[in-house]
Amino acid sequence: MNPTLIWALGTIAVSAVLLTPLALHDPKRLRSLRATRRVAMASTMRTALGCGSLLPGLVTIAAEQWPAFLIWLGAVSAIGWSLAQGFAINSMRGR
């Protein structure tokens, strides 16, 4: 397998895993839903997850895997927007 593809897929997977709980426990979305079953995360945990999701990109830069970095950058942006859009659609159905 191509090393660039391995770097890209690995970093995308790590970032996606860290972004998902961040999107699930978003305080603004939960407040607008008046959700009582899910609790918003503490600010420090949200900050840690947000920074942690960016670390794979920094690792690809440090390893000078520039094509993998660009693939990661595009994929993480798309994943973030997809999570936001997916949860927005689900929240509209609940109303």
DSSP file (Angstrom, degrees, kcal/mol; ACC not computed):
  #  RESIDUE AA STRUCTURE BP1 BP2  ACC     N-H-->O    O-->H-N    N-H-->O    O-->H-N    TCO  KAPPA ALPHA  PHI   PSI    X-CA   Y-CA   Z-CA
    1    1 A M              0   0    0      0, 0.0     5,-0.0     0, 0.0     3,-0.0   0.000 360.0 360.0 360.0 149.2    0.0    0.0    0.0
    2    2 A N     >  -     0   0    0      1,-0.1     4,-2.1     2,-0.0     3,-0.2  -0.443 360.0-137.0 -67.0 131.2    1.1    3.5   -0.7
    3    3 A P  H  > S+     0   0    0      0, 0.0     4,-2.6     0, 0.0     5,-0.2   0.853 104.4  55.8 -60.5 -34.3    2.7    5.2    2.3
    4    4 A T  H  > S+     0   0    0      1,-0.2     4,-2.7     2,-0.2     5,-0.2   0.916 107.8  48.4 -63.0 -42.0    0.8    8.5    1.6
    5    5 A L  H  > S+     0   0    0      2,-0.2     4,-2.8     1,-0.2     5,-0.3   0.894 110.6  50.9 -65.3 -40.0   -2.4    6.6    1.7
    6    6 A I  H  X S+     0   0    0     -4,-2.1     4,-2.3     2,-0.2     5,-0.2   0.938 112.6  46.0 -62.7 -47.2   -1.5    4.9    5.0
    7    7 A W  H  X S+     0   0    0     -4,-2.6     4,-2.4     2,-0.2     5,-0.3   0.937 115.0  47.7 -59.7 -46.8   -0.6    8.2    6.6
    8    8 A A  H  X S+     0   0    0     -4,-2.7     4,-2.4     1,-0.2     5,-0.2   0.939 114.0  44.7 -63.2 -48.7   -3.8    9.9    5.3
    9    9 A L  H  X S+     0   0    0     -4,-2.8     4,-2.3     1,-0.2    -1,-0.2   0.890 114.0  50.4 -65.1 -39.2   -6.1    7.1    6.4
   10   10 A G  H  X S+     0   0    0     -4,-2.3     4,-2.0    -5,-0.3    -1,-0.2   0.934 113.8  43.2 -64.5 -46.2   -4.5    6.8    9.8
   11   11 A T  H  X S+     0   0    0     -4,-2.4     4,-2.3    -5,-0.2    -2,-0.2   0.869 113.3  52.2 -70.2 -35.3   -4.7   10.5   10.6
   12   12 A I  H  X S+     0   0    0     -4,-2.4     4,-2.6    -5,-0.3     5,-0.2   0.924 109.4  50.3 -64.3 -43.5   -8.2   10.8    9.2
   13   13 A A  H  X S+     0   0    0     -4,-2.3     4,-2.3    -5,-0.2    -2,-0.2   0.921 111.0  48.1 -61.6 -44.8   -9.4    8.0   11.4
   14   14 A V  H  X S+     0   0    0     -4,-2.0     4,-1.7     1,-0.2    -1,-0.2   0.935 114.1  46.2 -62.6 -46.0   -7.8    9.4   14.6
   15   15 A S  H  X S+     0   0    0     -4,-2.3     4,-2.1     1,-0.2    -1,-0.2   0.893 111.8  51.3 -64.9 -39.4   -9.3   12.9   13.9
   16   16 A A  H  X S+     0   0    0     -4,-2.6     4,-1.9     1,-0.2    -1,-0.2   0.899 108.0  52.1 -65.1 -40.1  -12.7   11.4   13.1
   17   17 A V  H  < S+     0   0    0     -4,-2.3    -1,-0.2     1,-0.2    -2,-0.2   0.876 113.7  44.4 -63.5 -36.7  -12.8    9.4   16.3
   18   18 A L  H  X S+     0   0    0     -4,-1.7     4,-0.7    -5,-0.2    -2,-0.2   0.798 112.5  51.2 -78.9 -28.7  -12.0   12.6   18.3
   19   19 A L  H  X S+     0   0    0     -4,-2.1     4,-2.2    -5,-0.2     5,-0.2   0.811  97.3  68.3 -77.7 -29.7  -14.4   14.8   16.5
   20   20 A T  H  X S+     0   0    0     -4,-1.9     4,-2.3     1,-0.2     5,-0.2   0.934 101.9  42.1 -61.3 -50.7  -17.4   12.5   16.9
   21   21 A P  H  > S+     0   0    0      0, 0.0     4,-1.8     0, 0.0    -1,-0.2   0.840 111.8  58.1 -65.9 -27.7  -17.9   12.9   20.7
   22   22 A L  H  < S+     0   0    0     -4,-0.7    -2,-0.2     1,-0.2    19,-0.1   0.912 110.7  41.7 -64.2 -41.4  -17.2   16.6   20.3
   23   23 A A  H >< S+     0   0    0     -4,-2.2     3,-1.1     1,-0.2    -1,-0.2   0.856 111.9  55.6 -73.1 -35.5  -20.2   16.8   18.0
   24   24 A L  H 3< S+     0   0    0     -4,-2.3    -2,-0.2     1,-0.2    -1,-0.2   0.849 114.5  38.2 -65.6 -34.3  -22.4   14.5   20.0
   25   25 A H  T 3< S+     0   0    0     -4,-1.8    16,-1.2    -5,-0.2    -1,-0.2  -0.063  77.2 150.3-111.0  32.1  -22.0   16.6   23.2
   26   26 A D    <>  -     0   0    0     -3,-1.1     4,-2.3     1,-0.2     5,-0.2  -0.516  40.2-146.7 -66.7 121.7  -22.1   20.1   21.7
   27   27 A P  H  > S+     0   0    0      0, 0.0     4,-2.3     0, 0.0     5,-0.2   0.861  93.6  51.5 -64.0 -36.7  -23.6   22.3   24.3
   28   28 A K  H  > S+     0   0    0      2,-0.2     4,-2.2     1,-0.2     5,-0.2   0.928 112.4  45.7 -66.1 -43.3  -25.4   24.7   21.9
   29   29 A R  H  > S+     0   0    0      1,-0.2     4,-1.7     2,-0.2    -1,-0.2   0.920 114.5  47.7 -65.6 -42.5  -27.1   21.8   20.0
   30   30 A L  H  X>S+     0   0    0     -4,-2.3     5,-2.2     1,-0.2     4,-0.9   0.878 111.2  51.4 -66.0 -36.8  -28.1   20.1   23.3
   31   31 A R  H  <5S+     0   0    0     -4,-2.3     3,-0.3    -5,-0.2    -1,-0.2   0.900 109.5  49.3 -67.0 -40.0  -29.4   23.4   24.7
   32   32 A S  H  <5S+     0   0    0     -4,-2.2    -1,-0.2     1,-0.2    -2,-0.2   0.815 114.1  46.2 -69.7 -28.4  -31.5   24.0   21.6
   33   33 A L  H  <5S-     0   0    0     -4,-1.7    -1,-0.2    -5,-0.2    -2,-0.2   0.641 102.8-134.1 -81.6 -15.4  -32.9   20.5   21.8
   34   34 A R  T  <5 -     0   0    0     -4,-0.9     2,-0.3    -3,-0.3    -3,-0.2   0.896  38.9-176.0  56.7  41.5  -33.5   20.8   25.5
   35   35 A A      < +     0   0    0     -5,-2.2    -1,-0.2     1,-0.2    -2,-0.1  -0.500  23.8 175.1 -73.1 130.9  -31.9   17.4   25.7
   36   36 A T  S    S+     0   0    0     -2,-0.3    -1,-0.2    -3,-0.1    -2,-0.0   0.601  73.6  62.4-107.7 -18.1  -31.9   15.9   29.2
   37   37 A R  S    S+     0   0    0      1,-0.1     2,-0.4     2,-0.0    -2,-0.1   0.814 101.0  54.9 -79.6 -29.5  -30.5   12.5   28.3
   38   38 A R  S    S-     0   0    0     -8,-0.1     2,-0.4   -14,-0.0    -1,-0.1  -0.870  73.7-149.5-108.3 138.4  -27.1   13.9   27.1
   39   39 A V        -     0   0    0     -2,-0.4     2,-0.1     1,-0.0    -3,-0.1  -0.858  21.9-115.0-105.8 138.4  -24.9   16.1   29.1
   40   40 A A        -     0   0    0     -2,-0.4   -14,-0.1     1,-0.1     2,-0.1  -0.388  36.3-109.8 -67.9 148.4  -22.7   18.7   27.6
   41   41 A M        -     0   0    0    -16,-1.2    -1,-0.1   -19,-0.1     2,-0.1  -0.380  35.2 -96.3 -76.2 156.5  -18.9   18.1   28.0
   42   42 A A     >  -     0   0    0      1,-0.1     4,-2.3    -2,-0.1     3,-0.2  -0.361  34.5-113.3 -67.4 153.8  -16.8   20.3   30.2
   43   43 A S  H  > S+     0   0    0      1,-0.2     4,-2.4     2,-0.2     5,-0.2   0.868 115.9  53.2 -59.5 -39.2  -14.9   23.1   28.5
   44   44 A T  H  > S+     0   0    0      1,-0.2     4,-2.3     2,-0.2    -1,-0.2   0.883 108.9  49.3 -67.2 -36.3  -11.6   21.5   29.1
   45   45 A M  H  > S+     0   0    0      2,-0.2     4,-2.5    -3,-0.2    -2,-0.2   0.904 110.9  49.7 -68.7 -40.8  -12.6   18.2   27.6
   46   46 A R  H  X S+     0   0    0     -4,-2.3     4,-2.5     2,-0.2    -2,-0.2   0.910 112.1  48.6 -63.0 -41.2  -14.0   20.0   24.5
   47   47 A T  H  X S+     0   0    0     -4,-2.4     4,-2.7    -5,-0.2     5,-0.3   0.917 111.3  49.8 -64.2 -42.8  -10.7   21.9   24.2
   48   48 A A  H  X S+     0   0    0     -4,-2.3     4,-2.5     2,-0.2    -2,-0.2   0.911 112.9  46.2 -63.3 -42.9   -8.7   18.7   24.6
   49   49 A L  H  X S+     0   0    0     -4,-2.5     4,-2.0     2,-0.2    -1,-0.2   0.906 113.1  50.0 -66.8 -41.0  -10.7   16.9   21.9
   50   50 A G  H  X S+     0   0    0     -4,-2.5     4,-0.6    -5,-0.2    -2,-0.2   0.935 115.6  41.5 -63.1 -46.8  -10.5   19.8   19.6
   51   51 A C  H >X S+     0   0    0     -4,-2.7     4,-1.0     1,-0.2     3,-0.8   0.883 113.0  55.3 -67.5 -38.1   -6.7   20.1   19.9
   52   52 A G  H 3< S+     0   0    0     -4,-2.5     3,-0.4    -5,-0.3    -1,-0.2   0.851 101.9  56.8 -63.6 -34.2   -6.3   16.4   19.8
   53   53 A S  H 3< S+     0   0    0     -4,-2.0     4,-0.3     1,-0.2    -1,-0.2   0.723 107.8  49.2 -71.1 -18.9   -8.2   16.2   16.5
   54   54 A L  H XX S+     0   0    0     -3,-0.8     4,-1.5    -4,-0.6     3,-0.6   0.662  90.4  81.5 -90.1 -18.4   -5.6   18.6   15.0
   55   55 A L  H 3X S+     0   0    0     -4,-1.0     4,-2.4    -3,-0.4     5,-0.2   0.865  83.6  59.0 -58.9 -39.9   -2.6   16.7   16.3
   56   56 A P  H 3> S+     0   0    0      0, 0.0     4,-2.0     0, 0.0    -1,-0.2   0.880 104.8  52.2 -58.9 -34.6   -2.6   14.1   13.4
   57   57 A G  H <> S+     0   0    0     -3,-0.6     4,-1.8    -4,-0.3    -2,-0.2   0.904 109.0  49.1 -65.4 -40.3   -2.2   17.0   11.0
   58   58 A L  H  X S+     0   0    0     -4,-1.5     4,-2.6     1,-0.2    -1,-0.2   0.863 108.8  53.9 -66.1 -34.9    0.8   18.3   12.9
   59   59 A V  H  X S+     0   0    0     -4,-2.4     4,-2.0     2,-0.2    -2,-0.2   0.905 107.3  50.1 -66.0 -40.4    2.3   14.9   12.9
   60   60 A T  H  <>S+     0   0    0     -4,-2.0     5,-2.9     2,-0.2    -1,-0.2   0.865 111.0  50.1 -66.7 -33.9    2.0   14.6    9.1
   61   61 A I  H ><5S+     0   0    0     -4,-1.8     3,-1.5     3,-0.2    -2,-0.2   0.938 110.3  49.2 -66.3 -45.8    3.7   18.0    8.8
   62   62 A A  H 3<5S+     0   0    0     -4,-2.6    -2,-0.2     1,-0.3    -1,-0.2   0.845 112.0  48.7 -62.6 -32.9    6.5   17.0   11.1
   63   63 A A  T 3<5S-     0   0    0     -4,-2.0    -1,-0.3    -5,-0.2    -2,-0.2   0.443 112.3-123.8 -85.0   0.4    6.9   13.8    9.1
   64   64 A E  T < 5 +     0   0    0     -3,-1.5     2,-1.0    -4,-0.2    -3,-0.2   0.857  60.7 147.9  57.1  39.8    6.9   15.9    5.9
   65   65 A Q     >< +     0   0    0     -5,-2.9     4,-2.3     1,-0.2    -1,-0.2  -0.611  14.0 165.7 -98.4  69.4    4.1   13.9    4.4
   66   66 A W  H  > S+     0   0    0     -2,-1.0     4,-2.2     1,-0.2     5,-0.2   0.873  70.2  49.4 -62.7 -42.7    2.6   16.9    2.5
   67   67 A P  H  > S+     0   0    0      0, 0.0     4,-2.2     0, 0.0    -1,-0.2   0.924 113.1  48.8 -62.0 -40.3    0.2   15.0    0.2
   68   68 A A  H  > S+     0   0    0      1,-0.2     4,-2.8     2,-0.2    -2,-0.2   0.876 108.9  54.2 -65.1 -36.3   -1.1   13.1    3.3
   69   69 A F  H  X S+     0   0    0     -4,-2.3     4,-2.9     2,-0.2    -1,-0.2   0.926 109.0  47.2 -62.7 -44.8   -1.5   16.4    5.1
   70   70 A L  H  X S+     0   0    0     -4,-2.2     4,-2.1     2,-0.2    -2,-0.2   0.900 113.3  48.2 -65.3 -39.8   -3.6   17.9    2.3
   71   71 A I  H  X S+     0   0    0     -4,-2.2     4,-2.5     2,-0.2    -2,-0.2   0.932 113.5  48.1 -63.4 -45.0   -5.8   14.8    2.1
   72   72 A W  H  X S+     0   0    0     -4,-2.8     4,-3.0     1,-0.2     5,-0.3   0.917 109.7  53.0 -59.8 -45.1   -6.2   14.9    5.9
   73   73 A L  H  X S+     0   0    0     -4,-2.9     4,-1.7     1,-0.2    -1,-0.2   0.919 113.3  42.3 -59.8 -46.1   -7.1   18.6    5.8
   74   74 A G  H  X S+     0   0    0     -4,-2.1     4,-2.2     2,-0.2    -1,-0.2   0.910 116.2  48.2 -67.1 -42.3   -9.8   18.1    3.2
   75   75 A A  H  X S+     0   0    0     -4,-2.5     4,-2.7     2,-0.2    -2,-0.2   0.905 110.9  49.2 -68.0 -41.8  -11.2   15.0    4.8
   76   76 A V  H  X S+     0   0    0     -4,-3.0     4,-2.6     2,-0.2    -1,-0.2   0.881 110.9  51.1 -67.0 -36.9  -11.3   16.4    8.3
   77   77 A S  H  X S+     0   0    0     -4,-1.7     4,-2.3    -5,-0.3    -1,-0.2   0.934 113.0  45.5 -62.3 -45.4  -13.1   19.5    7.1
   78   78 A A  H  X S+     0   0    0     -4,-2.2     4,-2.4     2,-0.2    -2,-0.2   0.893 113.1  49.8 -65.8 -39.8  -15.6   17.3    5.3
   79   79 A I  H  X S+     0   0    0     -4,-2.7     4,-2.7     2,-0.2     5,-0.2   0.921 110.4  50.5 -65.0 -43.8  -16.1   15.0    8.3
   80   80 A G  H  X S+     0   0    0     -4,-2.6     4,-2.2     1,-0.2    -2,-0.2   0.930 113.8  43.8 -60.5 -46.3  -16.6   18.0   10.6
   81   81 A W  H  X S+     0   0    0     -4,-2.3     4,-2.7     2,-0.2    -1,-0.2   0.879 112.7  52.8 -67.2 -36.8  -19.2   19.6    8.3
   82   82 A S  H  X S+     0   0    0     -4,-2.4     4,-2.9     2,-0.2    -2,-0.2   0.907 109.7  48.5 -65.2 -41.3  -20.9   16.2    7.8
   83   83 A L  H  X S+     0   0    0     -4,-2.7     4,-2.4     2,-0.2     5,-0.2   0.932 113.2  47.5 -62.8 -45.0  -21.2   15.6   11.5
   84   84 A A  H  X S+     0   0    0     -4,-2.2     4,-1.7    -5,-0.2    -2,-0.2   0.925 115.9  44.1 -62.6 -44.1  -22.6   19.1   12.0
   85   85 A Q  H  X S+     0   0    0     -4,-2.7     4,-2.2     2,-0.2    -2,-0.2   0.908 112.7  51.8 -68.1 -41.7  -25.1   18.7    9.2
   86   86 A G  H  X S+     0   0    0     -4,-2.9     4,-2.0     1,-0.2    -2,-0.2   0.908 112.6  44.3 -62.9 -42.9  -26.1   15.1   10.3
   87   87 A F  H  X S+     0   0    0     -4,-2.4     4,-2.0     2,-0.2    -1,-0.2   0.812 110.5  55.8 -72.8 -28.7  -26.8   16.1   13.8
   88   88 A A  H  X S+     0   0    0     -4,-1.7     4,-1.6    -5,-0.2    -2,-0.2   0.906 108.3  47.8 -67.1 -40.8  -28.7   19.2   12.7
   89   89 A I  H  X S+     0   0    0     -4,-2.2     4,-1.5     1,-0.2    -2,-0.2   0.921 112.6  49.1 -65.4 -43.4  -31.0   17.1   10.5
   90   90 A N  H  X S+     0   0    0     -4,-2.0     4,-1.2     1,-0.2    -1,-0.2   0.862 109.6  51.9 -64.1 -35.3  -31.6   14.7   13.5
   91   91 A S  H  < S+     0   0    0     -4,-2.0     4,-0.4     1,-0.2    -1,-0.2   0.827 106.9  53.1 -72.2 -30.0  -32.3   17.6   15.8
   92   92 A M  H >< S+     0   0    0     -4,-1.6     3,-0.8     1,-0.2    -1,-0.2   0.837 105.8  54.3 -72.7 -31.6  -34.9   19.0   13.4
   93   93 A R  H 3< S+     0   0    0     -4,-1.5    -1,-0.2     1,-0.2    -2,-0.2   0.828 101.7  59.6 -68.9 -30.5  -36.7   15.6   13.3
   94   94 A G  T 3<        0   0    0     -4,-1.2    -1,-0.2     1,-0.2    -2,-0.2   0.619 360.0 360.0 -74.7 -12.0  -37.0   15.6   17.1
   95   95 A R    <         0   0    0     -3,-0.8    -1,-0.2    -4,-0.4    -2,-0.1   0.467 360.0 360.0 -83.1 360.0  -39.0   18.8   17.2
